[in-house]
Amino acid sequence: MLSQFLLTIAFKSALSVGKSVIGIGSGSGSSDDDDELLPTPDIPDLSDPITGDPSEDLNPINEEMFSSWALFILLFLLIAALWSSYYLAQRRIRAVHETVLSIFYGMVVGLVIRLSPGHYIQDTVTFNSSYFFNVLLPPIILNSGYELNQVNFFNNLVSILTFAIPGTFISAVVLGAILFIWTAIGLDGINISFVDALSVGATLSATDPVTILSIFNAYKVDPKLYTIIFGESLLNDAISIVMFETCQKFHGKPAKLSSLFEGIWLFMTTFTISLLIGCMIGLLIALILKHTHIRRYPQIESCLILLICYESYFFSNGCHMSGIVSLLFCGITLKHYAYYNMSRRSQVTIKYIFQLLARLSENFIFVYLGLELFTEVELVYKPLLIIITAISICVARYCAVFPLSRLVNWFYKAKSNGSTTNASGSTEEIPYNYQMMMFWAGLRGAVGVALAMGIQGEFKFPLLATVLVVVVLTVIIFGGTTAGMLEVLNIKTGCVDEHDESDDEFDIEAPKFINSSSSRFGSSPYSDFNAQNAASSSRAELVPDFPPLAEEMENEFNASSPRISNVQNIKESIGSLFKSDSQWFQTFDEQVLKPVFLDSNAQNSVNSKSPTPNQNGTFSPNDNSQ
Amino acid sequence: MLSQFLLTIAFKSALSVGKSVIGIGSGSGSSDDDDELLPTPDIPDLSDPITGDPSEDLNPINEEMFSSWALFILLFLLIAALWSSYYLAQRRIRAVHETVLSIFYGMVVGLVIRLSPGHYIQDTVTFNSSYFFNVLLPPIILNSGYELNQVNFFNNLVSILTFAIPGTFISAVVLGAILFIWTAIGLDGINISFVDALSVGATLSATDPVTILSIFNAYKVDPKLYTIIFGESLLNDAISIVMFETCQKFHGKPAKLSSLFEGIWLFMTTFTISLLIGCMIGLLIALILKHTHIRRYPQIESCLILLICYESYFFSNGCHMSGIVSLLFCGITLKHYAYYNMSRRSQVTIKYIFQLLARLSENFIFVYLGLELFTEVELVYKPLLIIITAISICVARYCAVFPLSRLVNWFYKAKSNGSTTNASGSTEEIPYNYQMMMFWAGLRGAVGVALAMGIQGEFKFPLLATVLVVVVLTVIIFGGTTAGMLEVLNIKTGCVDEHDESDDEFDIEAPKFINSSSSRFGSSPYSDFNAQNAASSSRAELVPDFPPLAEEMENEFNASSPRISNVQNIKESIGSLFKSDSQWFQTFDEQVLKPVFLDSNAQNSVNSKSPTPNQNGTFSPNDNSQ
């Protein structure tokens, strides 16, 4: 009662004082000095056709106020999206997904902002590709790399790379060709060169993992399908960015055959070097942690780890390499080596911070996409072009997924020729229903929109509008029907990974339902095969945990779900592939890399399997009283 | 060896490809379209005298690259600052402080950027008051509120409010008057009105807590002095912001006596309403957490808590209230009520994230200040004005600290008249050496610089330059000599707070030295009187911890350091004040507020003192096997 009363008073007073202050500010016309040194995050576009001169009626104080309101609205949308997410999880509603709702909220608020008078808030909430690439994207990629299930990822590497590299290429070329032919017909009054059409094709070839993977998580879809789609969408973001930038370099030049090879060479170099930069920086962190005492100061340690990871992104981008690839592999290396050299507190901090930042960024991106549809004033919508593009991306995805699946199946068949057939019930590596699901999983995301903002030339705005609408359509249509398709296609769901049970030592309030989405909503059940060790070590012993030996990992992995024979079989088949394909790396890793990059404490413990007190002798193995 | 080899190759290739790509980009002149839709965080100032038209030789790709390098440099400076901090802690060097080094690094790199050709990076790394207020400041304030030692803070509330409110006012008026008189003489060719002089006075009246408090932490200075300085500098940021904005509203108008009362009224309203907004939002979070099951989804829970806290800041700013005050009290309320309704995982996540963000922001701000000295191209340095201002801030601080200390002493003397005299060895609440230390602790910080960017009128740039130089000077001079002054003034140091020992359950690697700064570097020993409970509950029992009853708190508080008689005595005297002053609120809090805002689980546990299983029955009190 009291609080309600006070709340009412406070809000009323706040509003009235706010209004009177606004009145003073805008009425007094005290903006005799156009304050150039007080830029706001988004300076209103001076060439904006409907706004005129934005500094006309804005003094710095009002500017500050509008930017506060814009941020308030954005955060409010985020809160609404997260709240819906909680509500959906709580009610176990799976038909509607949180990302679809985020876009929807964004659209509603975008419409309100568009219709309301004044333009300052509208300018401030407009999608900004620089923010997207420098602020929103890095946490998502870093978290993906860090939470990646390395065993599954590297076991399916052949499939992932096949779909990611030639797949994206095929998709971009098919899409580019269709668009080029359509625009050459000239019904829309748009006429673009083949290179520009290819640019648009590249922007629309980046698939988005967020929606599809949270649905997969909710249904606990077969880890293999999960891993392939996850890996593909992670890598094809990077690949479409590199393709797009390569295309942009040829913008305005005549297309030659030599350009193709130059482009491919540029692409291969960029990818490889970016990967190396990422791994190097990850290893650098491991070495720094190993050879210094910085773990004694966990606050500084976690800050430094976070900063150095980001450095890999900006360094790579600064060298015109692919920051996404670097960051992804930096995250993977970090988890594989540096993780074991961190203090326990930093392990926890880093994990939670990566998760929180990634989640906020993901929701933000979808809210932004919805807002953009209405707050971007220069967009030119060409309905025919949009329809043609929407159809073409399905065609392009079809041309990429099905032939390449056949190739992958052929490759595995040829490889396993002579050995026992695949035990997973089907003789094919990627059966038809998986192929269909992969086709369906081809949602396009914010990376495409952000790239499309870099399109040059006179047809920039129609093309940008087309990309934006198509992206939103795919999220709503494919994202909204994924749950249904899983049933129609008879995809295996409910694959419980027992390692998941102890993913988090603090997560005690979540009810444990078998086969339920709600209890583990938002964290990937396939993401962390060391989770059990991490959780158990932190509880009573407070000993840094160390990677189990390869054989143990293998055993643990195979023994994890004895009751579910299908999963078991798949895992066995993965295990056998793993043995044959990656044996050399595993041996090298155990015998050369880990001794170099892991702390000697970790090494001892891997060998002796008993916790050793650290150099200060502050704990004993079962010290609960500390 | 292998890694070094690969590293060399990768870097060489990266650089060569990077160069060739830059060559292509800038040589081909493909920027036929000035991309208005790809704004970067800091659009180069179009009216910049030395840059000309920035879009002349920048296509979007190069723009993206420069912005990556600018971010790379900023993060690198941050890494350098944090690394120095580690090094200083490790070597136990206390003479040089990390913030001084941060400024120094910023200056060196700023100089290099200034001297190197090209202006894009220079434009991007320039201090931006909008970023400062919307991105860098909130985490620091929120963390301060959250980590505040509430018992100490409210016990010293009279002193804190006295120094914060009339103190800042006196300081601003004295400084404004001196500056007005000096500029009226006209030696510098500057002529400003009294209101503008008062604006500058207000910007230079915000003291900065970061440097001084980390030194105090390192030396474990008497909690009372610590709390007063901490509380003063927290509140006077808010107060100088409100004063500055009030002055700005009178900019260009003739000063009248009625303006003074109008200003005071505006100030009082703003402060009160902001405080209420902050408390309301904190209580709102507590109620949401209490009445929903959101703690079952800790990821969503932590995101929501963080977002709602930020909403208090932006909402308050949007209503032209003081976001800082709201955020501070939102943090305090959050810790006092909502903390106990959170899941354990969110408690940990929120704590670590607040700490990490605050630390990054603090370092960033000092790096930025150093950079600003050289990268801001429009500054006009007036040496005489700078010297006069530097002297004036000492005079102003003197006029604020010493008379008000006398007032506080008189107040406490009058209050305790008849009862036993203060047992702390001195008969005064604030003895002379404490007053001198408070005078010395008047470093000015980034809030002043950020405010100074909002100065209007033709003398903006000389005034901004003056504020910037004076701020840097105070940090270097006062910050560099604080450690020495502690010894000269014979201030009590080495006050070990036993609660501090178990501040963090994961912090096992830190060596425990009595009276050593290095083991607890960077976390306040006075900040969390519930830390022991929090830490112990998390270890084996996994039960949410609850606030101890008031009497227990009192007892614990008094019993915490039996060996150090002085501290004990001070605490006793505080305790007696506490009893008499805040008894009514404490009773009200226990009997009305806590039952309303805390979870019923919490209430039961406070009464029965035995952990109860939650509604899912998933744990028992000593469940180690989970």
Interface residues (C-beta under 8 A of the other chain):
Chain A: L2 S3 L6 L7 I9 A10 S13 A14 L15 V17 G18 V21 I22 I24 G25 S28 S30 D32 D33 D35 E36 L37 L38 P39 T40 P41 D42 I43 D45 L46 S47 N59 P60 I61 E64 M65 S67 S68 W69 L71 F72 L75 F76 L78 I79 L82 W83 S85 Y86 A89 Q90 N128 S129 S130 Y131 F133 N134 E245 Q248 K249 H251 G252 T269 T270 I273 L276 I277 M280 L283 T292 H293 I294 R295 R296 Y297 P298 Q299 I300 S302 C303 L304 L306 L307 I308 Y310 E311 F314 F315 S316 N317 G318 C319 H320 M321 G323 S343 R344 R345 V348 T349 Y352 I353 Q355 L356 R359 L360 E376 E378 M453 G454 Q456 G457 E458 K460 L464 D504 E505 F506 D507 I508 E509 A510 P511 K512 S518 S519 F521 G522 S523 S538 R539 A540 L542 V592 V596 N614 N616 T618 F619 N624 Q626
Chain B: L2 S3 L6 L7 I9 A10 S13 A14 L15 V17 G18 V21 I22 I24 G25 S28 S30 D32 D33 D35 E36 L37 L38 P39 T40 P41 D42 I43 D45 L46 S47 N59 P60 I61 E64 M65 S67 S68 W69 L71 F72 L75 F76 L78 I79 L82 W83 S85 Y86 A89 Q90 N128 S129 S130 Y131 F133 N134 E245 Q248 K249 H251 G252 T269 T270 I273 L276 I277 M280 L283 T292 H293 I294 R295 R296 Y297 P298 Q299 I300 S302 C303 L304 L306 L307 I308 Y310 E311 F314 F315 S316 N317 G318 C319 H320 M321 G323 S343 R344 R345 V348 T349 Y352 I353 Q355 L356 R359 L360 E376 E378 M453 G454 Q456 G457 E458 K460 L464 D504 E505 F506 D507 I508 E509 A510 P511 K512 S518 S519 F521 G522 S523 S538 R539 A540 L542 V592 V596 N614 N616 T618 F619 N624 Q626
